[in-house]
Amino acid sequence: MKVGSTVREGDVLCTIEAMKLMNQLEAEFGCTIVKILAKPESMVEFGSPLFEVKRL
């Protein structure tokens, strides 16, 4: 996803690796990506915000 991308409910936003398992994060509602908060390939804590979005 890029800033400005519009996604629909169920679209895959990103893939997160946890304990050697790849998990896809899906959009819970339609939105536009306003800001990407996590850098690619960086470690994130559970519950950390990954995106700033604007609901459609």
C-alpha positions in Angstrom: 0.0 0.0 0.0 1.0 3.6 -0.7 -0.1 6.8 0.9 -3.3 7.9 -1.0 -4.3 4.3 -1.8 -8.0 3.5 -1.5 -8.8 0.1 0.0 -12.0 -1.8 0.4 -13.1 -4.0 3.3 -11.2 -7.3 3.2 -8.3 -6.0 1.0 -4.8 -7.0 2.3 -2.9 -4.0 3.7 0.4 -5.7 4.6 2.0 -9.0 5.6 3.4 -9.3 9.1 5.9 -12.1 10.1 5.4 -13.4 13.6 7.4 -16.5 14.8 8.2 -17.5 11.2 4.5 -17.3 10.2 3.4 -14.9 7.6 0.1 -13.1 8.6 -1.9 -10.9 6.2 -3.5 -7.8 7.8 -6.9 -7.1 6.1 -8.8 -3.9 6.1 -11.8 -4.0 8.4 -13.6 -1.2 6.5 -13.1 0.9 3.3 -10.6 3.6 3.8 -7.8 5.8 2.3 -4.2 5.4 3.5 -3.2 8.8 5.0 0.1 7.9 6.5 2.3 4.7 6.9 3.6 4.6 10.4 5.8 1.5 10.4 8.8 1.2 8.2 9.2 -1.9 5.9 11.0 -4.8 7.6 11.1 -3.0 11.0 10.1 -4.7 14.2 6.8 -3.6 15.7 5.2 -4.3 19.1 1.8 -6.0 19.4 -0.9 -3.3 19.3 1.3 -0.7 17.6 -0.4 1.4 15.0 0.8 0.6 11.4 -1.3 3.0 9.3 -3.2 6.2 9.7 -6.4 6.0 7.6 -9.4 8.0 6.7 -12.7 6.1 6.6 -14.7 6.3 3.4 
